[in-house]
């Protein structure tokens, strides 16, 4: 009840589905707050470290410094044998 800010009578008047969605919303908001704090900490770390790095080693993206589980991972397409054969056929000198 305290997480939702409901009084006892409001709590007992809610249906299970209303309670589910209310709790889901509270959990999502709390999770987003945590993510925001972690990302701010990562940015602070990058801002503190960058002045001490040489030009070629500067961190341009904080996600490259430290990746969180919720950061999207770039995908790489690995060519198949058919792809290599098509490229070979396209660029062969025959």
N, C-alpha and C positions, 0 to 999 in steps of 0.2 A: 504494500500500500504506500509506503513512504517513497519508494522509487518512482511511483507514478504521481504522487501528490494527491492521491484519492483519500477521501474520508472513508470511514468504515461503511457508511450507508451507500456511498458511490461505488465502493468496491463490491458490495453484495448485490448491487443493482446491475452490474455489468454482466454480459453474457460471456461464455468462454472464448468465443471468437473475438469479441471486443478486447478482452484481456490479453489474448494472444498478440493482436496487432499493436496494442498499447505497449506491451513489454518489448516486442520486436523493435518498435520505433525508439524506445529508450535505449535499448542495447546498441542499435545502429548509431545513434547520436553519441553515445559514450565511446564506441569504437572509433568513430571519426575524430573525436577530440584527442584520443590517444595517438592516432596516426598523425594528426597535425602536430602534436608535441614532438613525436619522434622525427618527423621530417624537418621541423624547425631546428632540432638539435643537430641533425645531420648537416643542415645548411650552415649553422654556426661553426661546426667543426671544419667544414671546407673553407669558410671565410677566415678562420684562424690559421689554418695550415697553409693556404695558398701563398701568402707573402714570403714564406720561407722556402718555397719550391722554385727551382730554376724554370726558365721560360718554357722549355720543352716538356716539363712535367707538371704544369699547372692543371688543376682539376677543373674542367669546364662544366661538367654535369655532376651534381651531388650524388645522383644514383650510380655513377661509375665509381665513386669513392666507397660507398657502402650500399648494398642492395637489400631492401626490405622484402619480406615475403609477398607483399601486395604490389610491389613494383612489377610492371609488365616486363617480361623477358623477350628481347627481340628474337624472332625466329629466323632461322637460316635455311634456305632451300638447298638441299643437297642434290646435285644432278644425278640422274639415274643413267644406266648404261644406254638407254634409248636416247637420252638427251645428248650424251657424248657422241653417239653414232650420228645423230642429226647434225651436230656441230661439225663433226669430221667430214660428213658428206657436203655440207654447205661450204666449208673452207678448204677442202682438198683441191689440189692443183690438177687433178685428172679431168 
